[in-house]
């Protein structure tokens, strides 16, 4: 299951405008990694629950091709 972060956790992770920009950038990198991990877990869960590539792409706001390229596999063609 994906861990949930509240807005306070996200703000703490990214930092505040008063923080050193390089420190904030490092925090932003960590946030991107966490978001990518959460996305991969959710895509896998959606696939396991029978969602097709079009549905996943729509939920992410990208094309089916973008999802296929990032997550690969012929599994997207199973449930057209």
N, C-alpha and C positions, 0 to 999 in steps of 0.2 A: 504494500500500500504506500502511496506517496505521502510523505510527511507534509503537513499543512503549515505554512508560514503566514502569520498575520502581518498586517501593514507595518506594525512596529518593528517586527523582525526584519522586514525588507528594508525599511528606512535605516535601521542599524547596520545592516549588511552593506548598503551602498554608501552610507555616510551622509554628512550634511554639507551644505555649501561652504561652511567655515573650515572643513577638513582639508588637509593637504591633498591637492589634485591627484598626485601619484598614488596615495593611499586609497583615495576614492576609486581610482581606476582599477586598482588591484581588487578592491571589493566588488566592483562591477564585473570583473572577470569571474569571480567566484559565483556571483549571482547568475551569470550566463551559463556556467557549468551546471548549477543546480536546476535552472530552468530546462536546459537540454536533457538532463537526466529525467526530470519529471515528465517532460514531453514524451520521451522514449517509453517510459513505463506506461503512460496513458495510451499511447498508440498501440502498444502490445496488448493492453487490457481491452481496448476497443476491438482489436482484431479477434481476441479470444471470445468476445461477446457477440461476434458475428458482423461487426461493422465492415463495410467495404471501403475501398480506396476513395471513392467519391465522397462518402459520408465523412471520412476522416479528414480529407482535404478541405471540405467545406467547414468543418469545425475549426480547423487551423487557419482558414482564410488564405489557402494556397491552392495551386492546381494539383490534380491527381498525379501528374507527372512529377511535380516537386516532391510529393510524399513518396512516390515510388523510387525516385532517385535517392532520397535520404534514407529510407527504411527498406528499400528493395524487396525482392521476393515476388514470386508469381501469385502469392496469396491474395493480392488485390484483385486478380482476375476471377477468383472463385465465386464471389458474390456480386455480379454486375448490377 
